Amino acid sequence: MTADDLVEGARARIVAIVAGDIGLERKLREIGFCEGDEVELLKRGPIGGQPLAIRLNRRVIAMRRDEARAIHLELRQ
């Protein structure tokens, strides 16, 4: 699953960052996304579900759905 598949309030662990564009992958890593980190979907925007408000560690990051699809996750139990 990807970060775009999360429902509000769900937590998951990042298992991979896979983007067709190396620039997007680099951007996500520079922002702080890294394998093993936990993320939580806080909220989806009102227009087309964008932007997504994602908690990464102790920061809240807003991102587009296409960016969220590059973040592959495993749900937390």
NUSE-551612 format. One record per atom (N, C-alpha, C, O, CB): residue number from 1; atom name; x negated, y negated, z negated. Coordinates in Angstrom, 2 decimals. Each point is the difference from the previous one (the first is absolute). Glycine has a CB too. Example, Ala and Ser with C-alpha at 12.3 -4.5 7.8 and 13.67 -1.06 7.14 Angstrom:
2
@resi=1 | name=N | px=-13.19 | py=5.69 | pz=-7.80
@resi=1 | name=CA | px=0.89 | py=-1.19 | pz=0.00
@resi=1 | name=C | px=-0.90 | py=-1.20 | pz=0.00
@resi=1 | name=O | px=-1.04 | py=0.02 | pz=-0.66
@resi=1 | name=CB | px=2.93 | py=1.15 | pz=-0.59
@resi=2 | name=N | px=-1.54 | py=-2.22 | pz=1.97
@resi=2 | name=CA | px=-0.82 | py=-1.19 | pz=-0.06
@resi=2 | name=C | px=0.77 | py=-1.09 | pz=-0.73
@resi=2 | name=O | px=-0.51 | py=-1.11 | pz=-0.17
@resi=2 | name=CB | px=-0.67 | py=1.74 | pz=2.32
//
This chain:
77
@resi=1 | name=N | px=-0.84 | py=1.18 | pz=0.00
@resi=1 | name=CA | px=0.84 | py=-1.18 | pz=0.00
@resi=1 | name=C | px=-0.88 | py=-1.24 | pz=0.00
@resi=1 | name=O | px=-1.19 | py=0.07 | pz=-0.32
@resi=1 | name=CB | px=3.02 | py=1.17 | pz=-0.88
@resi=2 | name=N | px=-1.24 | py=-2.36 | pz=1.56
@resi=2 | name=CA | px=-0.75 | py=-1.25 | pz=0.02
@resi=2 | name=C | px=0.64 | py=-0.99 | pz=-0.98
@resi=2 | name=O | px=1.08 | py=0.26 | pz=-0.55
@resi=2 | name=CB | px=-1.76 | py=0.13 | pz=2.96
@resi=3 | name=N | px=0.01 | py=-1.51 | pz=-2.62
@resi=3 | name=CA | px=0.54 | py=-1.02 | pz=-0.90
@resi=3 | name=C | px=1.33 | py=-0.53 | pz=0.51
@resi=3 | name=O | px=0.82 | py=-0.46 | pz=-0.80
@resi=3 | name=CB | px=-3.15 | py=-0.15 | pz=0.13
@resi=4 | name=N | px=2.56 | py=0.65 | pz=1.96
@resi=4 | name=CA | px=1.27 | py=-0.45 | pz=0.56
@resi=4 | name=C | px=1.15 | py=0.94 | pz=-0.36
@resi=4 | name=O | px=1.16 | py=-0.41 | pz=0.06
@resi=4 | name=CB | px=-2.41 | py=-0.67 | pz=1.80
@resi=5 | name=N | px=0.96 | py=2.32 | pz=-2.23
@resi=5 | name=CA | px=1.03 | py=0.98 | pz=-0.34
@resi=5 | name=C | px=0.44 | py=-0.08 | pz=-1.46
@resi=5 | name=O | px=1.01 | py=0.61 | pz=-0.37
@resi=5 | name=CB | px=-1.97 | py=0.87 | pz=2.11
@resi=6 | name=N | px=0.24 | py=-2.22 | pz=-2.57
@resi=6 | name=CA | px=0.33 | py=-0.08 | pz=-1.42
@resi=6 | name=C | px=1.34 | py=-0.69 | pz=-0.23
@resi=6 | name=O | px=0.39 | py=-0.89 | pz=0.75
@resi=6 | name=CB | px=-2.83 | py=0.85 | pz=-1.27
@resi=7 | name=N | px=3.13 | py=0.48 | pz=-0.52
@resi=7 | name=CA | px=1.20 | py=-0.70 | pz=-0.45
@resi=7 | name=C | px=-0.42 | py=-0.92 | pz=-1.14
@resi=7 | name=O | px=-1.01 | py=0.22 | pz=-0.65
@resi=7 | name=CB | px=2.56 | py=1.72 | pz=1.33
@resi=8 | name=N | px=-0.76 | py=-2.98 | pz=-0.90
@resi=8 | name=CA | px=-0.34 | py=-0.96 | pz=-1.05
@resi=8 | name=C | px=-0.17 | py=0.70 | pz=-1.34
@resi=8 | name=O | px=0.84 | py=0.81 | pz=-0.40
@resi=8 | name=CB | px=0.40 | py=-2.59 | pz=1.64
@resi=9 | name=N | px=-2.32 | py=1.46 | pz=-1.93
@resi=9 | name=CA | px=-0.29 | py=0.59 | pz=-1.30
@resi=9 | name=C | px=-0.85 | py=1.26 | pz=0.05
@resi=9 | name=O | px=-0.49 | py=0.45 | pz=-1.03
@resi=9 | name=CB | px=2.60 | py=-1.41 | pz=0.28
@resi=10 | name=N | px=-2.29 | py=1.54 | pz=1.94
@resi=10 | name=CA | px=-0.78 | py=1.24 | pz=0.12
@resi=10 | name=C | px=-1.49 | py=-0.30 | pz=-0.09
@resi=10 | name=O | px=-0.49 | py=-1.02 | pz=0.49
@resi=10 | name=CB | px=2.30 | py=2.03 | pz=0.93
@resi=11 | name=N | px=-2.52 | py=-0.10 | pz=-2.06
@resi=11 | name=CA | px=-1.46 | py=-0.09 | pz=-0.12
@resi=11 | name=C | px=-0.64 | py=1.15 | pz=0.74
@resi=11 | name=O | px=0.54 | py=1.11 | pz=0.05
@resi=11 | name=CB | px=-0.35 | py=-2.27 | pz=-2.28
@resi=12 | name=N | px=-1.36 | py=0.89 | pz=2.80
@resi=12 | name=CA | px=-0.71 | py=1.03 | pz=0.75
@resi=12 | name=C | px=-1.49 | py=-0.29 | pz=-0.03
@resi=12 | name=O | px=-0.43 | py=-1.11 | pz=-0.33
@resi=12 | name=CB | px=2.43 | py=1.48 | pz=1.82
@resi=13 | name=N | px=-2.78 | py=0.64 | pz=-1.14
@resi=13 | name=CA | px=-1.46 | py=-0.13 | pz=0.06
@resi=13 | name=C | px=-0.42 | py=-0.02 | pz=1.46
@resi=13 | name=O | px=0.50 | py=0.78 | pz=0.81
@resi=13 | name=CB | px=-0.78 | py=0.39 | pz=-3.05
@resi=14 | name=N | px=-0.66 | py=-2.05 | pz=2.57
@resi=14 | name=CA | px=-0.51 | py=-0.10 | pz=1.36
@resi=14 | name=C | px=-0.90 | py=1.19 | pz=0.29
@resi=14 | name=O | px=-0.93 | py=0.29 | pz=-0.76
@resi=14 | name=CB | px=1.06 | py=-2.82 | pz=0.68
@resi=15 | name=N | px=0.15 | py=3.23 | pz=1.18
@resi=15 | name=CA | px=-0.84 | py=1.14 | pz=0.39
@resi=15 | name=C | px=-0.84 | py=-0.33 | pz=1.24
@resi=15 | name=O | px=-1.04 | py=0.62 | pz=0.21
@resi=15 | name=CB | px=2.75 | py=0.94 | pz=-1.17
@resi=16 | name=N | px=-1.26 | py=-2.52 | pz=1.78
@resi=16 | name=CA | px=-0.76 | py=-0.38 | pz=1.19
@resi=16 | name=C | px=0.49 | py=-1.34 | pz=0.53
@resi=16 | name=O | px=1.14 | py=-0.40 | pz=-0.23
@resi=16 | name=CB | px=-1.52 | py=2.82 | pz=0.80
@resi=17 | name=N | px=-0.50 | py=-3.09 | pz=0.13
@resi=17 | name=CA | px=0.37 | py=-1.21 | pz=0.72
@resi=17 | name=C | px=-0.34 | py=0.27 | pz=1.45
@resi=17 | name=O | px=-1.16 | py=0.09 | pz=0.39
@resi=17 | name=CB | px=0.74 | py=-1.64 | pz=-2.39
@resi=18 | name=N | px=1.48 | py=1.67 | pz=2.82
@resi=18 | name=CA | px=-0.17 | py=0.39 | pz=1.39
@resi=18 | name=C | px=0.75 | py=-0.99 | pz=0.88
@resi=18 | name=O | px=1.23 | py=-0.02 | pz=0.04
@resi=18 | name=CB | px=-1.46 | py=2.46 | pz=-0.67
@resi=19 | name=N | px=-0.54 | py=-3.25 | pz=1.33
@resi=19 | name=CA | px=0.59 | py=-0.99 | pz=0.91
@resi=19 | name=C | px=-0.58 | py=0.20 | pz=1.39
@resi=19 | name=O | px=-1.19 | py=0.29 | pz=0.14
@resi=19 | name=CB | px=1.53 | py=-1.94 | pz=-2.03
@resi=20 | name=N | px=0.49 | py=1.49 | pz=2.90
@resi=20 | name=CA | px=-0.49 | py=0.09 | pz=1.38
@resi=20 | name=C | px=-0.96 | py=-1.14 | pz=0.32
@resi=20 | name=O | px=-0.80 | py=0.09 | pz=0.93
@resi=20 | name=CB | px=2.93 | py=1.04 | pz=-0.27
@resi=21 | name=N | px=-2.03 | py=-2.19 | pz=-1.43
@resi=21 | name=CA | px=-0.83 | py=-1.19 | pz=0.19
@resi=21 | name=C | px=-1.03 | py=-0.06 | pz=-1.13
@resi=21 | name=O | px=0.37 | py=-0.13 | pz=-1.17
@resi=21 | name=CB | px=1.54 | py=-1.11 | pz=2.32
@resi=22 | name=N | px=-3.18 | py=1.33 | pz=-0.82
@resi=22 | name=CA | px=-1.05 | py=-0.02 | pz=-1.01
@resi=22 | name=C | px=0.01 | py=-1.32 | pz=-0.77
@resi=22 | name=O | px=-0.39 | py=-0.04 | pz=-1.17
@resi=22 | name=CB | px=-1.00 | py=1.58 | pz=2.59
@resi=23 | name=N | px=1.84 | py=-2.61 | pz=-0.77
@resi=23 | name=CA | px=0.10 | py=-1.29 | pz=-0.68
@resi=23 | name=C | px=1.02 | py=0.03 | pz=-1.12
@resi=23 | name=O | px=-0.24 | py=-0.59 | pz=-1.06
@resi=23 | name=CB | px=-0.42 | py=-0.51 | pz=3.18
@resi=24 | name=N | px=1.79 | py=1.77 | pz=-1.91
@resi=24 | name=CA | px=1.02 | py=0.11 | pz=-1.04
@resi=24 | name=C | px=-0.51 | py=0.84 | pz=-1.15
@resi=24 | name=O | px=0.21 | py=-0.34 | pz=-1.17
@resi=24 | name=CB | px=1.60 | py=0.10 | pz=2.89
@resi=25 | name=N | px=-2.48 | py=1.34 | pz=-1.41
@resi=25 | name=CA | px=-0.54 | py=0.84 | pz=-1.05
@resi=25 | name=C | px=-1.01 | py=-0.78 | pz=-0.84
@resi=25 | name=O | px=0.01 | py=0.09 | pz=-1.23
@resi=25 | name=CB | px=0.34 | py=1.95 | pz=2.67
@resi=26 | name=N | px=-1.20 | py=-2.79 | pz=-0.80
@resi=26 | name=CA | px=-0.99 | py=-0.82 | pz=-0.71
@resi=26 | name=C | px=0.69 | py=-1.04 | pz=-0.87
@resi=26 | name=O | px=-0.39 | py=-0.22 | pz=-1.15
@resi=26 | name=CB | px=-1.25 | py=0.57 | pz=3.03
@resi=27 | name=N | px=2.68 | py=-0.99 | pz=-1.34
@resi=27 | name=CA | px=0.75 | py=-1.03 | pz=-0.74
@resi=27 | name=C | px=0.61 | py=0.60 | pz=-1.27
@resi=27 | name=O | px=-0.10 | py=-0.59 | pz=-1.07
@resi=27 | name=CB | px=0.60 | py=-0.62 | pz=3.23
@resi=28 | name=N | px=0.14 | py=2.38 | pz=-2.03
@resi=28 | name=CA | px=0.62 | py=0.64 | pz=-1.16
@resi=28 | name=C | px=-1.04 | py=0.35 | pz=-1.07
@resi=28 | name=O | px=0.25 | py=-0.17 | pz=-1.19
@resi=28 | name=CB | px=1.55 | py=1.07 | pz=2.68
@resi=29 | name=N | px=-2.95 | py=-0.42 | pz=-1.06
@resi=29 | name=CA | px=-1.06 | py=0.33 | pz=-0.96
@resi=29 | name=C | px=-0.55 | py=-1.26 | pz=-0.66
@resi=29 | name=O | px=-0.32 | py=0.01 | pz=-1.19
@resi=29 | name=CB | px=-0.27 | py=2.01 | pz=2.55
@resi=30 | name=N | px=0.47 | py=-3.11 | pz=-0.61
@resi=30 | name=CA | px=-0.49 | py=-1.26 | pz=-0.58
@resi=30 | name=C | px=0.99 | py=-0.55 | pz=-1.02
@resi=30 | name=O | px=-0.41 | py=-0.60 | pz=-1.00
@resi=30 | name=CB | px=-0.82 | py=0.12 | pz=3.12
@resi=31 | name=N | px=2.52 | py=0.67 | pz=-1.87
@resi=31 | name=CA | px=1.02 | py=-0.43 | pz=-0.96
@resi=31 | name=C | px=-0.13 | py=0.78 | pz=-1.29
@resi=31 | name=O | px=0.32 | py=-0.51 | pz=-1.08
@resi=31 | name=CB | px=1.22 | py=-0.11 | pz=2.97
@resi=32 | name=N | px=-2.00 | py=1.88 | pz=-1.80
@resi=32 | name=CA | px=-0.19 | py=0.81 | pz=-1.19
@resi=32 | name=C | px=0.62 | py=1.37 | pz=0.04
@resi=32 | name=O | px=-0.12 | py=0.74 | pz=-0.98
@resi=32 | name=CB | px=0.03 | py=-2.82 | pz=-0.20
@resi=33 | name=N | px=0.74 | py=2.46 | pz=2.28
@resi=33 | name=CA | px=0.58 | py=1.33 | pz=0.09
@resi=33 | name=C | px=-1.12 | py=1.03 | pz=0.15
@resi=33 | name=O | px=-0.90 | py=-0.16 | pz=0.83
@resi=33 | name=CB | px=3.01 | py=-0.77 | pz=0.22
@resi=34 | name=N | px=-2.06 | py=1.98 | pz=-1.86
@resi=34 | name=CA | px=-1.05 | py=1.01 | pz=-0.01
@resi=34 | name=C | px=0.61 | py=1.34 | pz=-0.40
@resi=34 | name=O | px=0.92 | py=0.06 | pz=-0.81
@resi=34 | name=CB | px=-2.70 | py=-1.80 | pz=0.24
@resi=35 | name=N | px=1.26 | py=2.81 | pz=1.15
@resi=35 | name=CA | px=0.48 | py=1.34 | pz=-0.34
@resi=35 | name=C | px=-0.12 | py=0.20 | pz=-1.52
@resi=35 | name=O | px=-0.99 | py=-0.37 | pz=-0.62
@resi=35 | name=CB | px=0.30 | py=1.25 | pz=2.91
@resi=36 | name=N | px=1.74 | py=-0.28 | pz=-2.86
@resi=36 | name=CA | px=0.02 | py=0.28 | pz=-1.43
@resi=36 | name=C | px=0.73 | py=-1.06 | pz=-0.81
@resi=36 | name=O | px=0.40 | py=0.27 | pz=-1.13
@resi=36 | name=CB | px=-2.53 | py=0.91 | pz=1.43
@resi=37 | name=N | px=2.33 | py=-2.39 | pz=0.25
@resi=37 | name=CA | px=0.71 | py=-1.05 | pz=-0.72
@resi=37 | name=C | px=1.50 | py=0.27 | pz=0.00
@resi=37 | name=O | px=0.54 | py=0.65 | pz=0.90
@resi=37 | name=CB | px=-2.33 | py=-2.29 | pz=-0.27
@resi=38 | name=N | px=2.45 | py=1.14 | pz=-1.67
@resi=38 | name=CA | px=1.45 | py=0.12 | pz=-0.10
@resi=38 | name=C | px=0.67 | py=-1.26 | pz=0.53
@resi=38 | name=O | px=-0.47 | py=-1.11 | pz=-0.22
@resi=38 | name=CB | px=0.22 | py=2.63 | pz=-1.77
@resi=39 | name=N | px=1.35 | py=-1.32 | pz=2.70
@resi=39 | name=CA | px=0.81 | py=-1.12 | pz=0.49
@resi=39 | name=C | px=1.45 | py=0.22 | pz=-0.43
@resi=39 | name=O | px=0.43 | py=1.12 | pz=-0.28
@resi=39 | name=CB | px=-1.98 | py=-1.46 | pz=2.27
@resi=40 | name=N | px=2.29 | py=-0.76 | pz=-2.05
@resi=40 | name=CA | px=1.43 | py=0.04 | pz=-0.34
@resi=40 | name=C | px=0.71 | py=-0.99 | pz=0.89
@resi=40 | name=O | px=-0.43 | py=-1.14 | pz=0.14
@resi=40 | name=CB | px=-0.03 | py=1.82 | pz=-2.55
@resi=41 | name=N | px=1.57 | py=-0.25 | pz=3.02
@resi=41 | name=CA | px=0.80 | py=-0.91 | pz=0.80
@resi=41 | name=C | px=0.94 | py=-0.74 | pz=-0.94
@resi=41 | name=O | px=0.87 | py=0.60 | pz=-0.62
@resi=41 | name=CB | px=-1.01 | py=0.90 | pz=2.68
@resi=42 | name=N | px=-0.05 | py=-2.81 | pz=-2.15
@resi=42 | name=CA | px=0.81 | py=-0.82 | pz=-0.88
@resi=42 | name=C | px=1.29 | py=-0.46 | pz=0.66
@resi=42 | name=O | px=1.07 | py=0.03 | pz=-0.61
@resi=42 | name=CB | px=-3.14 | py=-0.76 | pz=-0.52
@resi=43 | name=N | px=1.96 | py=0.29 | pz=2.38
@resi=43 | name=CA | px=1.16 | py=-0.59 | pz=0.67
@resi=43 | name=C | px=-0.20 | py=-0.02 | pz=1.50
@resi=43 | name=O | px=-1.13 | py=-0.09 | pz=0.48
@resi=43 | name=CB | px=1.59 | py=-1.31 | pz=-2.49
@resi=44 | name=N | px=0.63 | py=1.47 | pz=2.75
@resi=44 | name=CA | px=0.01 | py=-0.18 | pz=1.45
@resi=44 | name=C | px=0.69 | py=-1.32 | pz=0.30
@resi=44 | name=O | px=0.96 | py=-0.38 | pz=-0.66
@resi=44 | name=CB | px=-0.94 | py=2.88 | pz=1.10
@resi=45 | name=N | px=-0.52 | py=-3.19 | pz=0.57
@resi=45 | name=CA | px=0.59 | py=-1.26 | pz=0.41
@resi=45 | name=C | px=1.39 | py=0.20 | pz=0.61
@resi=45 | name=O | px=0.36 | py=1.12 | pz=0.35
@resi=45 | name=CB | px=-2.65 | py=-2.03 | pz=0.02
@resi=46 | name=N | px=3.06 | py=-0.17 | pz=-0.25
@resi=46 | name=CA | px=1.38 | py=0.09 | pz=0.46
@resi=46 | name=C | px=0.16 | py=0.16 | pz=1.51
@resi=46 | name=O | px=1.06 | py=0.43 | pz=0.46
@resi=46 | name=CB | px=-0.48 | py=-1.78 | pz=-2.41
@resi=47 | name=N | px=-1.60 | py=1.01 | pz=2.72
@resi=47 | name=CA | px=0.15 | py=0.06 | pz=1.46
@resi=47 | name=C | px=-0.82 | py=1.17 | pz=0.55
@resi=47 | name=O | px=-1.23 | py=-0.08 | pz=0.08
@resi=47 | name=CB | px=1.60 | py=-2.43 | pz=0.03
@resi=48 | name=N | px=0.31 | py=3.57 | pz=0.25
@resi=48 | name=CA | px=-0.68 | py=1.17 | pz=0.55
@resi=48 | name=C | px=-0.90 | py=0.71 | pz=-1.00
@resi=48 | name=O | px=-0.90 | py=0.75 | pz=0.40
@resi=48 | name=CB | px=0.99 | py=-1.87 | pz=1.78
@resi=49 | name=N | px=0.14 | py=0.89 | pz=-3.47
@resi=49 | name=CA | px=-0.82 | py=0.65 | pz=-1.02
@resi=49 | name=C | px=-1.40 | py=-0.55 | pz=-0.10
@resi=49 | name=O | px=-0.89 | py=0.66 | pz=-0.53
@resi=49 | name=CB | px=2.22 | py=1.35 | pz=0.89
@resi=50 | name=N | px=-1.53 | py=-3.22 | pz=0.14
@resi=50 | name=CA | px=-1.33 | py=-0.62 | pz=-0.03
@resi=50 | name=C | px=0.06 | py=-1.34 | pz=-0.70
@resi=50 | name=O | px=1.03 | py=-0.66 | pz=0.05
@resi=50 | name=CB | px=-1.66 | py=1.83 | pz=2.07
@resi=51 | name=N | px=-0.43 | py=-1.59 | pz=-2.75
@resi=51 | name=CA | px=-1.21 | py=0.75 | pz=-0.31
@resi=51 | name=C | px=0.24 | py=0.96 | pz=-1.16
@resi=51 | name=O | px=1.02 | py=-0.07 | pz=-0.68
@resi=51 | name=CB | px=-2.41 | py=-1.84 | pz=1.51
@resi=52 | name=N | px=0.45 | py=2.81 | pz=-1.03
@resi=52 | name=CA | px=0.04 | py=0.92 | pz=-1.13
@resi=52 | name=C | px=-0.87 | py=-0.61 | pz=-1.10
@resi=52 | name=O | px=-1.10 | py=-0.48 | pz=0.27
@resi=52 | name=CB | px=1.48 | py=2.53 | pz=1.22
@resi=53 | name=N | px=0.11 | py=-2.02 | pz=-2.71
@resi=53 | name=CA | px=-0.80 | py=-0.44 | pz=-1.15
@resi=53 | name=C | px=-0.53 | py=1.27 | pz=-0.66
@resi=53 | name=O | px=0.76 | py=0.79 | pz=-0.56
@resi=53 | name=CB | px=0.63 | py=-2.94 | pz=0.19
@resi=54 | name=N | px=-2.70 | py=2.33 | pz=0.45
@resi=54 | name=CA | px=-0.63 | py=1.21 | pz=-0.51
@resi=54 | name=C | px=-0.97 | py=-0.36 | pz=-1.12
@resi=54 | name=O | px=-0.85 | py=-0.88 | pz=0.14
@resi=54 | name=CB | px=1.08 | py=2.00 | pz=2.11
@resi=55 | name=N | px=-0.08 | py=-0.41 | pz=-3.36
@resi=55 | name=CA | px=-0.95 | py=-0.18 | pz=-1.10
@resi=55 | name=C | px=-1.18 | py=0.93 | pz=0.25
@resi=55 | name=O | px=0.17 | py=1.21 | pz=0.15
@resi=55 | name=CB | px=1.69 | py=-1.85 | pz=-1.80
@resi=56 | name=N | px=-3.04 | py=0.07 | pz=1.69
@resi=56 | name=CA | px=-1.25 | py=0.75 | pz=0.15
@resi=56 | name=C | px=-0.85 | py=-0.35 | pz=-1.20
@resi=56 | name=O | px=-0.44 | py=-1.14 | pz=-0.15
@resi=56 | name=CB | px=0.54 | py=1.16 | pz=2.70
@resi=57 | name=N | px=-0.32 | py=0.97 | pz=-3.41
@resi=57 | name=CA | px=-0.67 | py=-0.24 | pz=-1.27
@resi=57 | name=C | px=0.79 | py=-1.06 | pz=-0.75
@resi=57 | name=O | px=1.15 | py=0.26 | pz=-0.35
@resi=57 | name=CB | px=-3.44 | py=0.35 | pz=1.31
@resi=58 | name=N | px=1.76 | py=-1.78 | pz=-1.22
@resi=58 | name=CA | px=0.77 | py=-1.00 | pz=-0.75
@resi=58 | name=C | px=0.35 | py=-1.21 | pz=0.87
@resi=58 | name=O | px=0.32 | py=-1.07 | pz=-0.52
@resi=58 | name=CB | px=-1.45 | py=1.82 | pz=-1.57
@resi=59 | name=N | px=1.07 | py=-0.58 | pz=3.41
@resi=59 | name=CA | px=0.33 | py=-1.09 | pz=0.92
@resi=59 | name=C | px=1.24 | py=0.35 | pz=0.80
@resi=59 | name=O | px=0.31 | py=1.18 | pz=0.20
@resi=59 | name=CB | px=-2.74 | py=-1.83 | pz=-0.05
@resi=60 | name=N | px=3.14 | py=-0.37 | pz=0.30
@resi=60 | name=CA | px=1.14 | py=0.20 | pz=0.89
@resi=60 | name=C | px=-0.39 | py=-0.52 | pz=1.37
@resi=60 | name=O | px=-0.45 | py=-1.14 | pz=0.14
@resi=60 | name=CB | px=2.14 | py=0.94 | pz=-2.05
@resi=61 | name=N | px=-1.51 | py=1.05 | pz=2.91
@resi=61 | name=CA | px=-0.40 | py=-0.32 | pz=1.37
@resi=61 | name=C | px=1.24 | py=0.08 | pz=0.89
@resi=61 | name=O | px=0.76 | py=0.97 | pz=-0.07
@resi=61 | name=CB | px=-3.12 | py=-0.09 | pz=-0.31
@resi=62 | name=N | px=2.55 | py=-1.89 | pz=1.22
@resi=62 | name=CA | px=1.09 | py=0.02 | pz=0.98
@resi=62 | name=C | px=-0.58 | py=0.48 | pz=1.33
@resi=62 | name=O | px=-1.07 | py=-0.45 | pz=0.42
@resi=62 | name=CB | px=2.31 | py=-1.45 | pz=-1.60
@resi=63 | name=N | px=-0.53 | py=2.81 | pz=1.82
@resi=63 | name=CA | px=-0.49 | py=0.53 | pz=1.27
@resi=63 | name=C | px=1.13 | py=0.36 | pz=0.93
@resi=63 | name=O | px=1.14 | py=0.20 | pz=-0.42
@resi=63 | name=CB | px=-3.14 | py=0.67 | pz=-0.74
@resi=64 | name=N | px=1.68 | py=-0.81 | pz=2.44
@resi=64 | name=CA | px=0.97 | py=0.40 | pz=1.02
@resi=64 | name=C | px=0.14 | py=1.51 | pz=0.03
@resi=64 | name=O | px=-0.86 | py=0.73 | pz=-0.50
@resi=64 | name=CB | px=0.29 | py=-2.77 | pz=1.87
@resi=65 | name=N | px=1.66 | py=2.50 | pz=-0.79
@resi=65 | name=CA | px=0.25 | py=1.44 | pz=0.07
@resi=65 | name=C | px=-1.06 | py=0.71 | pz=0.83
@resi=65 | name=O | px=-0.40 | py=1.11 | pz=-0.36
@resi=65 | name=CB | px=2.83 | py=-1.55 | pz=0.11
@resi=66 | name=N | px=-2.89 | py=-0.16 | pz=1.35
@resi=66 | name=CA | px=-1.02 | py=0.66 | pz=0.82
@resi=66 | name=C | px=-1.31 | py=0.15 | pz=-0.76
@resi=66 | name=O | px=-0.73 | py=0.98 | pz=0.20
@resi=66 | name=CB | px=1.81 | py=-1.91 | pz=1.86
@resi=67 | name=N | px=-1.40 | py=-0.01 | pz=-2.93
@resi=67 | name=CA | px=-1.20 | py=0.12 | pz=-0.84
@resi=67 | name=C | px=0.20 | py=1.12 | pz=-1.03
@resi=67 | name=O | px=-0.91 | py=0.78 | pz=-0.26
@resi=67 | name=CB | px=0.39 | py=-3.24 | pz=0.58
@resi=68 | name=N | px=1.72 | py=2.52 | pz=-0.90
@resi=68 | name=CA | px=0.29 | py=1.02 | pz=-1.01
@resi=68 | name=C | px=-0.06 | py=1.41 | pz=0.58
@resi=68 | name=O | px=-0.31 | py=0.95 | pz=-0.72
@resi=68 | name=CB | px=1.75 | py=-2.61 | pz=-0.47
@resi=69 | name=N | px=-1.14 | py=1.80 | pz=2.48
@resi=69 | name=CA | px=-0.05 | py=1.33 | pz=0.63
@resi=69 | name=C | px=-1.41 | py=0.56 | pz=0.11
@resi=69 | name=O | px=-0.16 | py=1.19 | pz=0.24
@resi=69 | name=CB | px=2.19 | py=-1.81 | pz=1.03
@resi=70 | name=N | px=-3.04 | py=-0.21 | pz=-1.44
@resi=70 | name=CA | px=-1.38 | py=0.46 | pz=0.06
@resi=70 | name=C | px=-0.48 | py=0.56 | pz=-1.33
@resi=70 | name=O | px=-1.09 | py=0.58 | pz=-0.08
@resi=70 | name=CB | px=0.66 | py=-2.28 | pz=1.85
@resi=71 | name=N | px=1.22 | py=1.53 | pz=-2.82
@resi=71 | name=CA | px=-0.39 | py=0.46 | pz=-1.34
@resi=71 | name=C | px=0.73 | py=1.31 | pz=-0.30
@resi=71 | name=O | px=1.21 | py=-0.01 | pz=-0.23
@resi=71 | name=CB | px=-1.62 | py=-2.39 | pz=-0.56
@resi=72 | name=N | px=-0.31 | py=3.50 | pz=0.81
@resi=72 | name=CA | px=0.56 | py=1.33 | pz=-0.21
@resi=72 | name=C | px=-0.05 | py=0.34 | pz=-1.49
@resi=72 | name=O | px=-1.01 | py=-0.22 | pz=-0.67
@resi=72 | name=CB | px=0.30 | py=0.94 | pz=3.01
@resi=73 | name=N | px=1.82 | py=-0.18 | pz=-2.83
@resi=73 | name=CA | px=0.18 | py=0.19 | pz=-1.44
@resi=73 | name=C | px=0.43 | py=1.41 | pz=-0.38
@resi=73 | name=O | px=0.44 | py=0.79 | pz=0.83
@resi=73 | name=CB | px=0.14 | py=-3.18 | pz=-0.97
@resi=74 | name=N | px=-0.74 | py=2.65 | pz=-1.15
@resi=74 | name=CA | px=0.56 | py=1.21 | pz=-0.61
@resi=74 | name=C | px=0.77 | py=-0.50 | pz=-1.22
@resi=74 | name=O | px=-0.55 | py=-0.74 | pz=-0.82
@resi=74 | name=CB | px=-1.34 | py=2.32 | pz=1.65
@resi=75 | name=N | px=3.16 | py=-1.17 | pz=-0.95
@resi=75 | name=CA | px=0.84 | py=-0.47 | pz=-1.10
@resi=75 | name=C | px=-0.53 | py=0.45 | pz=-1.35
@resi=75 | name=O | px=-0.55 | py=1.09 | pz=-0.13
@resi=75 | name=CB | px=2.50 | py=-1.05 | pz=1.66
@resi=76 | name=N | px=-1.78 | py=-0.89 | pz=-2.52
@resi=76 | name=CA | px=-0.36 | py=0.34 | pz=-1.39
@resi=76 | name=C | px=1.14 | py=0.81 | pz=-0.60
@resi=76 | name=O | px=1.17 | py=-0.26 | pz=0.28
@resi=76 | name=CB | px=-2.59 | py=-1.83 | pz=-0.53
@resi=77 | name=N | px=1.09 | py=3.04 | pz=-0.57
@resi=77 | name=CA | px=1.04 | py=0.82 | pz=-0.66
@resi=77 | name=C | px=0.40 | py=-0.62 | pz=-1.32
@resi=77 | name=O | px=0.85 | py=0.55 | pz=-0.70
@resi=77 | name=CB | px=-1.74 | py=1.51 | pz=1.80
//
